[in-house]
Amino acid sequence: MSEQAKEDLGVAIDRLDALSFSLRMPLPAQLHVDQMKLILPSLVKDMKMLYAQALGVDPWKDGP
């Protein structure tokens, strides 16, 4: 795994951690849901790409 891939993975983990922490904030539930809908698809895409780069296998290449 390259140093850049390690850095990218760390950033993705930090994003996920921040998202998890944000759920503890006393905000309306719909605001949390709206933010998850905005952020999670990009995070999932990034993590799938990092997985494929790290392991040389992309089990999602034929799926969504």
C-alpha positions in Angstrom: 0.0 0.0 0.0 1.5 3.3 -1.0 2.0 6.2 1.4 -0.7 8.2 -0.4 -3.2 5.3 -0.1 -2.5 5.1 3.6 -3.1 8.9 3.9 -6.3 8.6 1.9 -7.5 5.8 4.1 -6.7 7.8 7.2 -8.7 10.7 5.8 -11.7 8.5 5.0 -11.6 7.0 8.6 -11.4 10.5 10.0 -14.4 11.5 7.9 -16.4 8.5 9.2 -15.3 9.2 12.8 -16.5 12.9 12.5 -19.8 11.7 11.0 -20.3 9.3 13.9 -19.4 12.0 16.4 -21.8 14.5 14.8 -24.7 12.2 15.6 -24.2 13.0 19.2 -25.0 16.7 18.5 -28.4 17.9 19.7 -29.8 18.6 16.2 -33.1 17.7 14.6 -33.1 14.1 13.4 -33.9 15.2 9.8 -30.8 17.3 9.7 -28.7 14.3 10.6 -30.4 12.2 8.0 -30.0 14.9 5.3 -26.3 15.2 6.1 -25.8 11.4 6.0 -27.5 11.3 2.6 -25.0 13.9 1.4 -21.8 12.5 2.9 -22.1 8.7 3.0 -22.3 8.0 -0.8 -19.0 9.8 -1.3 -17.4 8.2 1.6 -18.5 4.7 0.5 -17.2 5.4 -3.0 -13.8 6.5 -1.6 -13.5 3.5 0.7 -14.4 1.0 -2.1 -11.7 2.6 -4.2 -9.1 2.4 -1.4 -10.0 -1.2 -0.7 -9.5 -2.1 -4.4 -6.2 -0.3 -4.5 -4.9 -1.9 -1.3 -5.9 -5.4 -2.2 -5.9 -5.4 -5.9 -9.4 -6.7 -6.0 -12.6 -4.8 -6.7 -15.6 -6.8 -5.7 -17.9 -3.9 -6.6 -16.8 -3.4 -10.2 -20.0 -5.0 -11.6 -22.3 -3.5 -9.0 -23.6 -0.1 -8.0 
